[in-house]
């Protein structure tokens, strides 16, 4: 259940005590709107697309996505600043790789060589973005860790860049991602 409070922020900032806030609500007859909508309905009404997530053995979320029209399997990682694809998948996803001076680090690996591929089309469910830059690097350490926990290898990582662009909302109770 979602509650929306309609109030005047400047009025509240002038209030020094809790009683003053209550008096301001009464004085100006502020309205509290209570919406009996689920998060799903609320976000869908706002134009978000719902994407089902699959929790794997490592407790990461796996999501299916298409890059340049080709479907792959990706880890959803809110802590990864950029979305990544493994070197071995460059041809599969029709990526145009250019050398990069950036060194990658994360998940136990540091100082890794990278390349970059710009202007890629990414579909996640019904959500789409046509101008996505992807970092390319060796994902062996990621996939080794996954297979050691009896999870399937992935083609890459969906990171905070895509999540930010898509104004992501993750519903952990329902294992869903919403993008707009």
C-alpha positions in Angstrom: 0.0 0.0 0.0 1.3 3.4 -0.9 0.5 6.6 1.0 1.0 10.0 -0.6 1.1 13.1 1.6 0.2 16.4 0.1 1.9 19.2 2.1 3.7 22.4 1.8 7.4 21.9 2.4 8.1 25.5 3.2 5.4 25.5 5.9 6.9 22.4 7.4 10.4 23.9 7.5 9.1 26.9 9.4 7.7 24.6 12.1 10.1 24.1 15.1 8.1 21.5 17.0 6.0 18.4 16.2 2.9 20.2 17.6 3.5 23.1 15.2 3.5 20.6 12.3 0.2 19.1 13.5 -1.3 22.6 13.9 -0.2 23.5 10.4 -1.9 20.4 9.0 -5.1 21.3 10.8 -4.9 25.0 10.0 -4.5 24.5 6.3 -6.6 21.4 6.1 -4.0 19.4 4.3 -5.3 16.2 2.7 -3.8 12.8 3.1 -4.5 10.7 0.1 -4.4 7.0 0.7 -4.1 4.9 -2.4 -5.0 1.2 -2.3 -2.7 0.3 -5.2 0.0 -2.3 -5.4 3.5 -1.1 -6.3 3.0 -3.0 -9.6 -0.1 -1.1 -10.6 1.3 2.2 -9.4 4.5 1.8 -11.5 2.7 0.4 -14.6 0.3 3.4 -14.4 3.4 5.6 -14.4 4.7 4.0 -17.7 7.2 1.6 -16.2 7.9 -1.8 -17.8 7.9 -4.9 -15.5 10.7 -7.4 -15.9 10.7 -10.7 -14.0 14.0 -11.5 -12.2 15.4 -15.0 -11.5 17.2 -15.5 -8.2 20.1 -17.8 -8.8 22.1 -20.0 -6.4 24.5 -17.2 -5.4 21.4 -15.0 -4.5 22.2 -12.7 -7.4 19.4 -11.8 -9.7 19.7 -13.0 -13.3 17.9 -11.1 -16.1 17.5 -11.9 -19.8 18.3 -9.0 -22.1 18.9 -8.5 -25.8 21.9 -6.6 -27.0 21.7 -5.6 -30.7 18.9 -8.1 -31.1 20.7 -11.1 -29.5 19.4 -12.5 -26.2 21.8 -13.2 -23.4 21.9 -13.9 -19.7 23.1 -11.1 -17.3 23.6 -10.6 -13.6 21.8 -7.6 -12.2 24.4 -5.7 -10.1 23.4 -2.4 -8.5 27.0 -2.1 -7.3 28.5 -2.2 -10.7 28.9 1.3 -12.0 28.7 0.3 -15.7 27.1 -2.5 -17.6 29.6 -5.1 -19.0 29.9 -7.9 -21.5 32.6 -10.5 -21.6 35.2 -10.5 -24.3 34.0 -13.9 -25.5 30.6 -12.4 -26.4 31.7 -9.5 -28.5 30.9 -11.3 -31.8 27.7 -12.9 -30.4 26.2 -9.5 -29.6 27.6 -7.7 -32.7 29.6 -5.3 -30.7 32.1 -2.8 -32.2 34.9 -2.8 -29.7 37.4 0.0 -29.2 40.4 0.0 -26.9 40.0 1.8 -23.6 42.6 3.1 -21.1 40.2 2.3 -18.3 41.2 -0.5 -16.0 38.4 -2.6 -14.5 38.2 -3.9 -11.0 35.6 -5.8 -9.0 34.5 -9.3 -7.8 38.1 -10.2 -6.7 39.8 -9.0 -9.8 41.8 -5.8 -10.3 43.6 -3.9 -13.0 41.9 -5.7 -15.9 42.2 -4.6 -19.5 39.0 -3.3 -21.0 37.5 -2.2 -24.3 34.3 -0.2 -24.9 31.5 -0.5 -27.3 29.2 2.5 -27.8 25.7 3.0 -29.3 24.3 -0.5 -28.6 20.6 -1.2 -28.4 19.6 -2.9 -25.2 16.2 -4.6 -24.6 15.3 -5.8 -21.1 11.8 -7.1 -21.3 9.7 -4.4 -23.1 12.2 -1.6 -22.0 14.6 -0.4 -24.7 17.5 2.0 -25.0 19.3 2.6 -28.3 22.4 4.4 -27.0 24.0 2.2 -24.4 27.8 2.1 -23.9 29.1 -1.3 -22.7 32.4 -2.0 -21.1 34.1 -5.2 -22.4 36.4 -7.3 -20.2 37.3 -10.8 -19.2 34.4 -12.3 -17.2 36.2 -15.6 -16.4 36.4 -14.8 -12.7 32.7 -14.0 -12.5 31.7 -17.1 -14.3 34.1 -19.3 -12.4 32.5 -18.1 -9.1 29.0 -18.7 -10.5 29.8 -22.3 -11.7 31.4 -23.1 -8.3 28.0 -22.4 -6.8 26.2 -24.5 -9.4 24.9 -21.4 -11.3 25.1 -21.0 -15.1 27.7 -18.6 -16.6 26.4 -15.2 -17.8 27.2 -13.1 -20.8 27.6 -9.9 -18.7 26.4 -7.6 -16.0 23.6 -5.0 -16.0 24.9 -2.2 -13.9 23.9 1.1 -12.3 24.2 3.0 -15.6 21.3 1.2 -17.2 19.4 1.1 -13.9 19.8 4.9 -13.5 18.8 5.6 -17.1 15.7 3.4 -16.7 14.8 5.0 -13.4 14.9 1.4 -11.9 12.8 0.2 -9.1 13.5 -3.3 -7.8 10.7 -5.1 -5.9 12.7 -7.7 -3.9 9.5 -9.3 -2.5 8.1 -10.0 -6.0 11.5 -10.6 -7.7 10.8 -7.9 -10.3 12.6 -5.0 -11.9 10.7 -2.0 -13.2 12.3 0.3 -15.8 10.9 3.4 -17.5 
